[in-house]
């Protein structure tokens, strides 16, 4: 998606350790006008899939998932990264290793928010090694819901996640795929 690639080129900052900072428009300050265009693109890519629920993970997925949910006309559920005290009822739980923090988190969704009646599109900001997506996919499968696909904003194509998720037969659509990036400013996108 050219609009997103342009913003990454103009405002993205490549850090050591294969981390791209996009906090100017995506995961600290949020450009919801850009989010709207991204959501419309996901709506086109998953047009006939009958999506009736969007699943994401806190915190950075929530903004884009909310705008996407408006386009699809459905509710959005976000997986929480630790078990809060005010959560009752039964939970789906899994563990993921955070790419940016290098820590293992428990990830939970209350069972009442996901079930066999749901056709789920997973939305997230980044795809790196695929750990976060795999965790969300495990939760969808455990719930008995149908996984329609995954919509990612930025896939780092030089890391293992994209190939892993696609080899599982999951319909994965990334709006920008980075082929390579270096801290001195060079970012190359996949055609
Ligand atoms: P994965 O589980 O695929 O290794 O990493 C995906 C998660 O890590 C995303 O939810 C995202 O929050 C975070 N992440 C991975 N790579 C980057 C990156 O380059 N920049 C930022 N800002 N977050 C990232």
Boltz pocket constraint, residues with backbone or C-beta under 6 A from the ligand:
constraints:
  - pocket:
      binder: B
      contacts: [[A, 18], [A, 19], [A, 20], [A, 21], [A, 22], [A, 27], [A, 57], [A, 60], [A, 97], [A, 98], [A, 99], [A, 100], [A, 124], [A, 125], [A, 126], [A, 127], [A, 128], [A, 129], [A, 130], [A, 131], [A, 132], [A, 133], [A, 161]]
      max_distance: 6.0
